[in-house]
Amino acid sequence: MSSQLAERVAKIKQWIGQCAESYFQFSADPETQAFCLARLRQLSSSDLLEQKVANELADHIWRPPHRLLFIISEKDPLGTLEGFLVAYLIGSKMRIKARHSRDWLIWLRQELGLSADDCEIYDWQSQRQDDQRLLSGVDTVLLAGGEDLIRHYRNITPVHIRLIELGPKISGMALFGQQIPPIENIVKDTCLFLQCVCSSPRFILAEDESVAEYVYSQLQQRLDQLPPLPENQRLQQLTKSRELAMHHILQPLLGKVAYSPASGWGVTLTHSFIPAFWLPHGFQIIVGPIEQNLYQAELRWPGRLQTLGYWGKPACPQTGSFTRYCPVGTMHARSLLAPHDGFFILPSLVRFIHREDYPL
């Protein structure tokens, strides 16, 4: 590792250790806030950052982007911070489009001694965005968000600018056999970040009927105590839960649904992989052969499967096209050293240089 890189790594770790925990309010949900702070503590108190730089950049010759534009969904409260630190680490000038995180980005820029040119921070609503100005002087764009965001930048970005996309992904759980994970683990994986990040499970597959019924019953009892969803989402949940309840009255074999007016969360149980019978937020339990239902997920979301949390197998299942497999309860705890959506971020951002000497 070069001395300049080592200096930036040390400065990042020092800043996180001294400032981050007392300054950042990542989420109003205490569990999500605690999880985010624990991730930062791990980064500052271990050698993971040094290992990541060594593993991904090694002894290669490389240069950073002249200016990196990153636009990251603020539904992931750590995403914008991680993007900022990555750009600082590789020594790239940066341009950031942010809204809720703008104040602390300005503070962080000052803390790390960056100028307004080193780190440009824009606060534009998408409807009033000046695309030409935003992309001017940029040679690399890092995107993390929904389909509309990805599609927009694919359409407007000149061909000489690289697009690095972290588009919307789908994650799920698979409960094999008759073993049942701690219900707290299912709740943790689902409810952290209010189920708004890609590693949040959207469905729970269960092979065994009795396992599915037990998990449904246990989750139903916990719905009132879950972190409350925003008002607009609770109204969506209420409307959909009433629609599903009517379906299940008319066709009992479809399954069942429970909804909490207190928190807005809900749980469904069905015997077919039909997302139309799921709630927008909550726990969707599907009983049936797991491999068959995973195949249905691949058909519905080709190229978009990310994390599979599994239980009841001693090792990772060799099935599906997910890019990460992990035990239930650790779906958001991806190692800093692991690939993200199947690729490593640092090598994707820099340009590697190959030099050949003149033969003597």
VOGU-3710 file (C-alpha; in Angstrom, 3 decimals, decimal comma):
1> mssqlaerva> 0,000/0,000/0,000  1,385/3,424/-0,929  2,076/5,921/1,817  -0,664/8,192/0,467  -3,243/5,415/0,586  -2,109/4,383/4,066  -2,480/7,983/5,239  -6,050/8,186/3,902  -6,967/4,848/5,494  -5,610/6,009/8,841
11> kikqwigqca> -7,458/9,317/8,605  -10,758/7,609/7,806  -10,410/5,221/10,742  -9,403/8,022/13,097  -12,343/10,164/12,034  -14,828/7,290/12,418  -13,459/6,373/15,848  -13,579/9,936/17,174  -16,584/11,550/15,508  -19,031/9,271/13,770
21> esyfqfsadp> -20,819/7,728/16,742  -21,561/11,024/18,445  -22,552/12,906/15,282  -24,654/10,715/13,030  -28,333/9,952/13,444  -28,797/7,356/10,724  -32,329/6,273/11,583  -35,173/6,984/13,991  -35,432/3,220/14,503  -33,144/2,324/17,450
31> etqafclarl> -32,267/-1,102/16,015  -31,217/0,328/12,647  -29,261/3,131/14,342  -27,418/0,625/16,544  -26,641/-1,599/13,563  -25,169/1,311/11,549  -22,995/2,477/14,424  -21,770/-1,078/15,059  -20,705/-1,318/11,393  -18,706/1,892/11,741
41> rqlsssdlle> -17,093/0,739/15,010  -16,010/-2,477/13,299  -14,449/-0,489/10,473  -12,486/1,797/12,801  -11,293/-0,886/15,233  -10,141/-3,585/12,782  -7,793/-3,928/9,833  -10,645/-4,616/7,380  -10,061/-1,391/5,475  -6,366/-2,164/5,038
51> qkvaneladh> -7,231/-5,689/3,872  -9,791/-4,369/1,396  -7,317/-1,978/-0,190  -4,645/-4,686/-0,367  -7,018/-7,283/-1,831  -8,692/-5,088/-4,433  -5,949/-2,705/-5,513  -2,851/-4,706/-4,503  0,374/-3,587/-6,174  -1,206/-2,579/-9,480
61> iwrpphrllf> -0,643/0,811/-11,032  -3,909/2,697/-11,187  -5,390/6,152/-11,330  -8,642/7,393/-9,789  -11,424/9,052/-11,773  -10,839/12,731/-12,464  -14,223/13,380/-10,895  -16,615/10,778/-9,560  -20,333/11,523/-9,461  -22,277/9,353/-7,096
71> iisekdplgt> -26,017/9,292/-6,629  -27,062/6,897/-3,898  -30,551/6,303/-2,571  -30,825/7,792/0,901  -33,069/4,926/1,949  -29,750/3,263/2,791  -28,453/5,604/5,522  -24,897/4,240/5,274  -24,731/4,299/1,470  -23,891/7,960/0,900
81> legflvayli> -21,322/7,945/3,710  -19,644/4,842/2,271  -19,604/6,401/-1,211  -17,988/9,565/0,126  -15,306/7,600/1,993  -14,527/5,406/-1,038  -14,016/8,480/-3,240  -11,804/10,071/-0,582  -9,844/6,842/-0,164  -8,882/6,516/-3,847
91> gskmrikarh> -8,149/10,234/-4,118  -10,890/11,158/-6,576  -12,608/14,509/-6,751  -16,294/13,921/-6,180  -19,685/15,356/-6,944  -22,569/14,282/-4,739  -26,297/14,718/-5,290  -27,880/14,551/-1,849  -30,818/15,927/0,104  -31,276/14,540/3,619
101> srdwliwlrq> -27,531/13,964/4,103  -26,381/17,325/2,739  -25,645/19,010/6,099  -23,428/16,264/7,431  -21,668/15,899/4,064  -20,630/19,557/4,304  -19,417/18,949/7,850  -17,528/15,824/6,781  -15,893/17,695/3,898  -14,562/20,219/6,401
111> elglsaddce> -13,416/17,541/8,841  -11,298/15,794/6,192  -9,858/19,031/4,854  -11,436/18,912/1,394  -12,218/22,015/-0,640  -15,550/22,791/-2,284  -13,933/21,792/-5,600  -12,644/18,488/-4,189  -16,160/17,658/-3,037  -19,097/19,344/-4,745
121> iydwqsqrqd> -22,430/18,815/-3,002  -25,636/19,463/-4,969  -29,140/19,617/-3,549  -31,483/19,292/-6,511  -34,829/17,624/-6,800  -34,867/15,296/-9,795  -37,622/17,304/-11,488  -35,413/20,444/-11,541  -32,099/18,721/-12,161  -29,655/20,216/-14,680
131> dqrllsgvdt> -28,347/16,976/-16,209  -25,745/18,644/-18,398  -24,233/20,534/-15,477  -24,353/17,498/-13,218  -22,371/15,375/-15,696  -19,945/18,113/-16,792  -16,324/17,142/-16,089  -17,326/13,733/-14,732  -15,720/10,547/-16,060  -17,315/7,962/-13,734
141> vllaggedli> -20,805/7,717/-12,223  -21,713/5,416/-9,330  -25,466/4,831/-9,114  -27,347/3,047/-6,353  -31,113/3,166/-6,534  -34,262/2,121/-8,336  -35,110/1,306/-11,937  -36,110/4,857/-12,860  -32,758/6,212/-11,665  -30,736/3,629/-13,590
151> rhyrnitpvh> -32,811/4,055/-16,738  -32,521/7,857/-16,616  -28,724/7,873/-16,440  -28,390/5,201/-19,104  -30,331/7,504/-21,394  -28,546/10,799/-20,685  -24,934/9,815/-19,978  -22,381/10,337/-22,800  -20,637/7,157/-23,905  -17,203/8,238/-22,613
161> irlielgpki> -18,497/8,297/-19,020  -18,476/4,988/-17,184  -21,651/3,966/-15,371  -21,262/1,685/-12,347  -24,704/0,491/-11,368  -25,996/-0,905/-8,116  -29,557/-1,323/-9,302  -32,537/-2,670/-7,368  -32,091/-6,224/-6,105  -34,356/-8,817/-4,499
171> sgmalfgqqi> -33,426/-10,918/-1,475  -35,203/-13,762/0,286  -35,056/-16,470/2,958  -35,165/-20,243/2,641  -36,092/-22,468/5,623  -35,069/-26,035/4,822  -36,524/-29,069/6,572  -38,091/-28,746/10,012  -35,484/-26,547/11,682  -36,671/-23,085/12,695
181> ppienivkdt> -34,365/-20,091/13,140  -34,866/-17,743/16,095  -37,849/-15,573/15,222  -35,791/-12,553/16,332  -33,380/-13,276/13,466  -36,199/-13,209/10,911  -37,508/-9,953/12,401  -34,035/-8,387/12,421  -33,274/-9,205/8,794  -36,672/-7,971/7,633
191> clflqcvcss> -37,203/-4,857/9,740  -33,764/-3,225/9,756  -33,829/-0,199/7,442  -37,641/-0,644/7,390  -37,175/-3,246/4,631  -35,961/-0,536/2,208  -32,531/-1,907/1,185  -31,662/-4,641/-1,293  -30,549/-7,128/1,366  -33,975/-6,976/3,045
201> prfilaedes> -35,822/-10,287/2,445  -39,000/-9,914/0,386  -40,147/-13,515/0,845  -39,652/-16,500/3,146  -39,700/-19,963/1,573  -40,526/-22,933/3,821  -40,512/-26,597/2,857  -42,514/-27,771/5,852  -46,129/-26,739/6,499  -45,778/-26,874/10,281
211> vaeyvysqlq> -42,674/-24,649/10,153  -44,531/-22,112/8,013  -47,532/-22,097/10,370  -45,327/-21,669/13,448  -43,341/-18,808/11,898  -46,585/-17,131/10,770  -48,053/-17,383/14,284  -44,919/-16,035/15,963  -44,600/-13,123/13,568  -48,287/-12,279/13,875
221> qrldqlpplp> -47,836/-11,898/17,648  -44,932/-9,450/17,147  -46,456/-7,148/14,524  -47,626/-4,478/16,990  -44,128/-4,128/18,485  -42,286/-3,582/15,195  -40,895/-0,130/14,288  -43,793/1,878/12,807  -43,845/2,374/9,070  -44,415/5,870/7,605
231> enqrlqqltk> -48,050/6,915/7,371  -48,308/6,572/3,585  -46,921/3,038/3,726  -49,336/2,080/6,513  -52,252/3,215/4,358  -50,947/1,108/1,457  -50,600/-1,851/3,792  -54,114/-1,424/5,166  -55,628/-1,269/1,675  -53,725/-4,321/0,451
241> srelamhhil> -54,418/-6,343/3,604  -58,171/-5,773/3,209  -57,986/-6,817/-0,434  -56,079/-9,997/0,478  -58,438/-10,786/3,355  -61,361/-10,691/0,931  -59,510/-12,979/-1,500  -58,827/-15,453/1,290  -62,463/-15,428/2,411  -63,597/-16,243/-1,112
251> qpllgkvays> -60,780/-18,740/-1,741  -59,490/-20,072/1,621  -56,874/-22,260/-0,052  -55,009/-19,139/-1,189  -53,703/-18,595/2,354  -54,106/-15,978/5,073  -53,014/-12,487/6,076  -52,518/-10,540/9,307  -52,009/-6,776/9,597  -51,142/-4,456/12,490
261> pasgwgvtlt> -52,781/-0,997/12,493  -50,317/-0,012/15,231  -47,120/-0,539/13,229  -48,345/-1,015/9,662  -46,459/-4,305/9,255  -48,128/-7,513/8,112  -47,562/-11,191/7,413  -49,009/-13,475/4,729  -48,938/-17,230/4,202  -49,603/-18,771/0,798
271> hsfipafwlp> -48,904/-22,027/-1,035  -47,935/-20,472/-4,377  -45,232/-18,013/-5,410  -47,552/-15,175/-6,453  -46,254/-11,703/-5,458  -49,687/-10,235/-6,280  -50,852/-11,832/-3,015  -48,093/-10,214/-0,948  -48,184/-7,065/1,139  -45,892/-4,202/0,047
281> hgfqiivgpi> -44,043/-4,479/3,400  -43,754/-7,367/5,792  -43,250/-11,109/5,897  -44,423/-13,189/2,933  -44,269/-16,917/3,764  -44,595/-19,371/0,865  -44,955/-23,095/1,561  -43,631/-25,545/-0,994  -40,513/-26,997/-2,651  -37,772/-24,400/-2,190
291> eqnlyqaelr> -35,899/-25,033/-5,445  -39,121/-24,758/-7,427  -40,020/-21,445/-5,774  -36,490/-20,090/-6,229  -36,853/-20,880/-9,914  -40,052/-18,815/-9,929  -38,113/-15,944/-8,324  -35,451/-16,139/-11,042  -38,095/-16,072/-13,764  -39,737/-13,019/-12,237
301> wpgrlqtlgy> -36,544/-11,082/-11,385  -33,836/-12,205/-13,836  -30,424/-10,839/-12,880  -31,818/-9,112/-9,792  -31,430/-11,698/-7,025  -28,953/-10,664/-4,352  -28,946/-12,261/-0,862  -30,427/-15,588/0,221  -30,644/-16,102/3,967  -30,878/-19,827/4,685
311> wgkpacpqtg> -31,577/-22,075/7,673  -31,667/-25,828/8,194  -28,553/-26,652/6,143  -25,018/-26,982/7,536  -23,519/-25,167/4,534  -24,584/-22,742/1,814  -27,219/-24,244/-0,490  -26,012/-24,802/-4,039  -29,083/-23,386/-5,688  -30,343/-20,223/-7,315
321> sftrycpvgt> -28,476/-17,309/-8,865  -28,020/-15,146/-5,792  -24,665/-13,416/-5,350  -24,560/-13,895/-1,575  -25,649/-16,750/0,720  -25,668/-16,393/4,506  -27,435/-17,739/7,604  -30,713/-16,089/8,608  -29,938/-13,238/10,985  -26,915/-11,926/9,056
331> mharsllaph> -28,460/-10,731/5,798  -27,316/-7,116/6,258  -23,911/-7,983/7,721  -21,999/-8,418/4,461  -18,259/-8,401/5,085  -16,363/-5,369/3,841  -14,088/-7,844/2,067  -16,915/-9,555/0,154  -18,070/-8,529/-3,345  -21,154/-6,351/-3,656
341> dgffilpslv> -23,711/-7,729/-6,112  -21,008/-9,954/-7,575  -18,215/-7,414/-8,101  -15,688/-5,431/-6,060  -16,265/-1,676/-5,817  -12,700/-0,314/-5,640  -11,410/-2,010/-8,838  -14,556/-0,931/-10,688  -13,909/2,733/-9,894  -10,230/3,093/-10,775
351> rfihredypl> -8,377/2,720/-14,084  -5,590/0,133/-14,017  -2,481/1,047/-16,002  -0,239/-1,421/-17,819  3,295/-0,258/-18,679  5,877/-2,007/-20,788  9,536/-0,918/-20,771  11,508/-0,521/-23,967  13,531/-3,743/-24,459  17,265/-3,324/-23,908
//
